[in-house]
Every structure is written in C-alpha cells, then in structure tokens.
C-alpha cells in the first residue's frame, strides 16, 4: 500500500496521480481515478515515476531514475484490452538516448525538455510528439549558450522558457507547429527572469520579475498584447 501520493492532473471524469511507497521515494505507481464510478486503475508500476499528465484519452509521464529518464504514453481506449495488470503496456515516445523532464500534454502534442550531456554541462532542448502522426518533432536544438525548458502546449502551439547565458536572463518563446513553416514568436525578452509559461488556446501565462519581484502576466497571441495580472 502506498504511503504518499502526488496529485498531478485532471481531465473530464478522470484524475491521474503518482502513488509512492513513502515520502522519500520515487518508487510507486501511476494511478487513474474515475470520478463517476470511484474506480482506481493502476497504469504502471516502476522504480521511478513522476509528472503524470492526462488529456483526452492519453496519459503521459516521466519514467526512470534521474539522468536516465524517458517519456511514457498510455492510450486509455485500450485499457483492459488484454488480461494482466498493466496491459497494454505504455509506449516510449522519447528518444532513449537522452534523459527527459517536464512533460506536458495537449490536444495535439506531448511536449518535454530533452537533456543532452551530464550534470554541470547539460544542454536542454524542446521536443514534441505528434499524437496524430505518431512522430517526434525537434522544436528547438541543443545549444551550449542557452537552455530551453519547461514546455507547455495547447492546440498546435508550444511555449517554453529559454535561458540565455545566466538564469537572470530567461525569455518566453512560442511556436505554432500547425503552420508551414512553423510560426515562431518571442513573447517576453526583457533581460530578466520570465519563467513557467503555460498556454490555453491563444493566451500564454507566465511569471516575470521585470518590476523587481515576480508577478503573473498574460500574453494574447492574436493581438500581441501583454497584460500584468498581479502586482
């Protein structure tokens, strides 16, 4: 019986969460709870799991010990298709040659940051997995002069934070993968820390300390306007 849990995400009638053996352990299970029936289903049981997310019929999470991680994807429409506790097994959608972090999922894409190199000299770039074409897309490339991390997605858009040189110079970038060639935008680039972006349709929310302390900002893609939400 797990002794510690972490609520990760909800969608419609479902809640997904990580259930750990203890508060000091990443060993545990990925669980799916259906609100209407009260039924709990174990989707995976691993030595290291975290950051489970759900959207529509898809559940995704980071799997594996730090430095040797992968992104797993589970199709809920196939739940119970075969006998056994975790059948069908989740598929791996990330490149097994690289470690991964910060997974998120939307209507069209699963996104995460890819880690190349070792601690102290790691390079971070953004990868997307197209749920329609079942292919990986290299959204950004590894660069020793910047770190692209913490992606988020909605529709055909992907947003992320890009640290250039030092952590105090982090900007928010976005790309519309639904256009050819993809439309790329720089949403916040003012020489300070702009971090933790999320997107829902045409609105991007993020934190910025442009005024000296962190506040919440909204960027409207359609008009290019930025609004300060908190002071």
VEXLO-157183 format. One record per residue (C-alpha): residue in three letters; y, z, x. Coordinates in steps of 0.02 Angstrom, whole numbers, padded with zeros to 5 digits, always signed. Example, Ala and Ser with C-alpha at 12.3 -4.5 7.8 and 13.67 -1.06 7.14 Angstrom:
BEGIN
ALA-00225+00390+00615/SER-00053+00357+00684/
//
This chain:
BEGIN
UNK+00000+00000+00000/UNK+00167-00050+00074/UNK+00290+00091+00104/UNK+00451-00008+00124/UNK+00523-00157+00033/UNK+00669-00277+00054/UNK+00740-00370-00096/UNK+00778-00546-00037/UNK+00815-00668-00178/UNK+00803-00708-00364/UNK+00791-00866-00468/UNK+00768-00877-00656/UNK+00618-00772-00706/UNK+00567-00729-00528/UNK+00609-00605-00390/UNK+00544-00627-00213/UNK+00540-00487-00087/UNK+00464-00429+00077/UNK+00348-00279+00067/UNK+00322-00193+00234/UNK+00195-00066+00297/UNK+00337+00050+00349/UNK+00524+00055+00377/UNK+00497+00020+00562/UNK+00379-00128+00540/UNK+00396-00313+00500/UNK+00210-00322+00457/UNK+00184-00344+00272/UNK+00176-00463+00125/UNK+00284-00591+00036/UNK+00280-00547-00148/UNK+00331-00639-00306/UNK+00376-00536-00460/UNK+00389-00619-00631/UNK+00513-00525-00739/UNK+00447-00583-00909/UNK+00265-00534-00875/UNK+00286-00394-00748/UNK+00155-00480-00639/UNK+00164-00470-00448/UNK+00083-00604-00340/UNK+00058-00594-00151/UNK+00107-00762-00075/UNK+00073-00723+00107/UNK+00019-00581+00221/UNK+00074-00591+00402/UNK+00109-00488+00556/UNK+00295-00526+00545/UNK+00391-00588+00393/UNK+00573-00586+00334/UNK+00714-00676+00245/UNK+00613-00741+00096/UNK+00713-00857-00020/UNK+00674-00944-00186/UNK+00747-01091-00282/UNK+00661-01182-00423/UNK+00475-01199-00384/UNK+00496-01167-00198/UNK+00485-01008-00094/UNK+00527-01008+00092/UNK+00534-00876+00228/UNK+00541-00841+00416/UNK+00368-00807+00484/UNK+00313-00738+00652/UNK+00374-00617+00786/UNK+00550-00631+00858/UNK+00556-00776+00980/UNK+00403-00862+00905/UNK+00452-00894+00726/UNK+00427-01035+00602/UNK+00486-01081+00427/UNK+00355-01074+00289/UNK+00367-01160+00120/UNK+00264-01119-00036/UNK+00251-01228-00191/UNK+00242-01115-00345/UNK+00174-01257-00453/UNK+00012-01246-00354/UNK-00005-01058-00374/UNK-00184-01013-00419/UNK-00244-01190-00389/UNK-00387-01131-00279/UNK-00483-00967-00275/UNK-00428-00842-00144/UNK-00281-00726-00115/UNK-00158-00849-00035/UNK-00215-01021-00095/UNK-00147-01145-00069/UNK-00081-01083+00098/UNK+00105-01110+00133/UNK+00151-01258+00242/UNK+00254-01251+00402/UNK+00410-01358+00389/UNK+00495-01313+00553/UNK+00458-01388+00724/UNK+00326-01273+00802/UNK+00405-01299+00973/UNK+00559-01196+00930/UNK+00597-01025+00858/UNK+00693-01013+00694/UNK+00809-00895+00598/UNK+00921-00879+00445/UNK+00828-00983+00315/UNK+00911-01031+00150/UNK+00859-01148+00009/UNK+00948-01250-00124/UNK+00910-01387-00249/UNK+00879-01520-00115/UNK+00862-01440+00056/UNK+00789-01295+00152/UNK+00903-01254+00300/UNK+00888-01143+00453/UNK+00952-01125+00630/UNK+00839-01182+00772/UNK+00833-01083+00934/UNK+00808-01176+01098/UNK+00792-01085+01264/UNK+00773-00900+01297/UNK+00874-00744+01256/UNK+01036-00743+01353/UNK+01034-00932+01369/UNK+00983-00986+01194/UNK+01058-01136+01104/UNK+01070-01139+00915/UNK+01074-01293+00803/UNK+01053-01327+00617/UNK+00901-01410+00538/UNK+00871-01462+00357/UNK+00708-01503+00269/UNK+00723-01628+00126/UNK+00618-01567-00021/UNK+00616-01743-00093/UNK+00570-01849+00059/UNK+00473-01708+00146/UNK+00563-01743+00310/UNK+00664-01640+00435/UNK+00845-01684+00473/UNK+00933-01629+00632/UNK+01101-01581+00556/UNK+01176-01532+00724/UNK+01113-01548+00902/UNK+01089-01411+01032/UNK+01245-01386+01138/UNK+01269-01257+01277/UNK+01454-01245+01232/UNK+01431-01196+01050/UNK+01310-01107+00934/UNK+01279-01172+00757/UNK+01205-01034+00649/UNK+01185-00957+00476/UNK+01173-01115+00369/UNK+01181-01118+00181/UNK+01154-01261+00058/UNK+01191-01320-00118/UNK+01155-01493-00186/UNK+01173-01617-00043/UNK+01292-01504+00055/UNK+01253-01395+00205/UNK+01378-01270+00279/UNK+01364-01162+00436/UNK+01464-01063+00564/UNK+01494-01139+00736/UNK+01541-01026+00881/UNK+01634-01117+01020/UNK+01634-01027+01187/UNK+01661-00847+01129/UNK+01618-00756+00966/UNK+01802-00735+00925/UNK+01816-00924+00905/UNK+01698-00967+00762/UNK+01734-01104+00636/UNK+01655-01158+00471/UNK+01584-01334+00462/UNK+01501-01433+00324/UNK+01410-01597+00296/UNK+01364-01697+00142/UNK+01192-01767+00179/UNK+01196-01866+00018/UNK+01318-01992+00090/UNK+01281-02129+00216/UNK+01341-02098+00345/UNK+01349-01910+00308/UNK+01523-01844+00273/UNK+01570-01703+00393/UNK+01708-01576+00364/UNK+01786-01435+00464/UNK+01831-01303+00336/UNK+01905-01165+00444/UNK+01956-01188+00627/UNK+02097-01071+00674/UNK+02037-00990+00837/UNK+01972-00831+00754/UNK+01807-00773+00678/UNK+01760-00871+00521/UNK+01584-00818+00478/UNK+01444-00801+00348/UNK+01476-00957+00244/UNK+01391-00989+00077/UNK+01410-01136-00041/UNK+01386-01163-00227/UNK+01421-01340-00283/UNK+01597-01380-00221/UNK+01651-01205-00171/UNK+01625-01130+00003/UNK+01648-00943+00026/UNK+01664-00861+00197/UNK+01736-00713+00292/UNK+01884-00732+00409/UNK+01989-00613+00513/UNK+02135-00734+00526/UNK+02253-00597+00464/UNK+02187-00467+00585/UNK+02049-00393+00476/UNK+01907-00476+00380/UNK+01940-00545+00206/UNK+01849-00665+00090/UNK+01909-00844+00073/UNK+01860-00989-00040/UNK+01874-01172+00009/UNK+01872-01305-00128/UNK+01792-01464-00059/UNK+01864-01579-00192/UNK+02046-01537-00153/UNK+02036-01466+00024/UNK+02124-01307-00034/UNK+02089-01134+00038/UNK+02114-00975-00065/UNK+02118-00796+00000/UNK+02016-00688-00119/UNK+02036-00514-00045/UNK+02173-00427+00054/
//
